[in-house]
Amino acid sequence: MTLPSDAQTALEIFNASLSWEQRARLLMQWGERLPAMRDEEKTDAHRVDGCESKVWLAGELSDGHWQFRAASDARLIRGLVALLLARVNGLPAHALQEVDLTDWFTQLGLSRQLSPSRSNGLNAVLQKMRHMAG
């Protein structure tokens, strides 16, 4: 399966950094790169249920490919969500159904960051994306 270019970039960057501290720093940097959501988008309709932290998600279909935007009030979650967006943005709806969250974060060497609650939260984000994509 071909990865979106942002996902390929993420893999190259995260696999090049050896230490856990470097990966943790990179994760925060990816979160800071997340495009800001407008305040009027941070509504209950865009809120992802099932996350301990507040996460908002919006997306639209353009030429058969999904583009999502997200925001979170937690720095670490922002980084994890940014990496999830790197993996899914630009995919058609059918490919969204095939994304394996655990495998993706394992490939990035970040599975240690996926506590059960974070994993559940990210799965909730992915499920909302899939629901939006119908």
N, C-alpha and C positions, 0 to 999 in steps of 0.2 A: 504494500500500500504506500502510495506517495504521500509524504508529509507536506503540509503547507510550508512555505519558505521560512516563516517565523519560527515554526516548530523545529525545522532543521537547524536554524541558527541557535535556538535554545539548546538543542542537543549538543552541538559543537562546543558552545560556551561552557555548559555545565559539565561536560565530560572532560574538558581541558583543565578544569580547576580541581586540584587534587584534594585539598584539605576541606574538612567539614566547615570550618570557619569561612573559607572562601565561598563555598556554596551558599551558606547562610546569608553572607553579604550580598551575593549576586541575587538571591531570592528577593531581598529587600529592594535592590535596585530595579528589578523587573516590576515590582509593585509600584514603584515611583513613576515608571514609564507608562503605567496604565492611563489612557486618556481620561480626563475628568468627565464625569457624568454631570449634566446640568442638575441643579437642585430640584427643578420641577420634574425630573425623571426619578428622583428618589422618593417614590410613592409606594404605598402598600401593594399596588398592582405589580410593581417591579421588584418587590421584596422577595427574596428566596426563603421559603419556609424550610426549616430543618437545619439552619446554620446557627451556631451559638453566637457568632458575631453577626452584625448586620451586613447583609450583602444584597445589592440591587443588581438587576440584570435587565438589559433591553437589547433588542436585536431586530434586524430587518433582513429581508430577502432581496438580493440584488442579482439579477441575471442568473437565478437558480442557485446562488451561493449565499450562505448565511454570514452576516457580520454582527458580532455581539459586542456590547459595551457593558462594563460592570464596574462597581465601586464597592468598597468595604471600609468599615471604620477601624479595622485591625490591620496593622502593617504586614504581618506574616500572611494572613489570609489574602490580602491584596496581591502579594507576590505569587501565591499559589494560584489564585484566580487568573492573574496575568499570564501565567504559564499554561493554564487550561485554555484561555482565549487564543494563545499562540497555536495551540494544537487544533482548535476547532474552527477558527475564523477562516472563511473562504470555502468551507466544505458544503457540498450539497446535503439536503436533508437526510438522504439514505446513509451517507457516510457518518453523520452524527450518531446514528444508532450503533455504529460499530466501534466507536471510540472506547478504549479500555483505559479507564482512569488509573488504576493501580499499575498497569504495565507502563503507561506514560511516565508516571513519577518515578518508577523503578529505573527506567531508561535514563532519566535525568539524575539519578543518584540521590533522590530526595525522599525515598520511601520512609526514612526515619522521621521525616517531618509530618508524616500522615498518621497522627494519633487517630484512634477510632472516631473521635468527635469531628476532627478536621476532615477525615475521609468521608464521613457521613455528610458533612456540609458540602464538600466538593461534589459528591454524588448528587446531592440535592440541586446544585447549580447545573450539573450536566442533565439531570432529569428535566429541569425547567427548560433548558435549551431544546431538548428533544420534544417536549410538549409544545413549545412555541413553533417548532419546525413541522409539527403535525405528523 
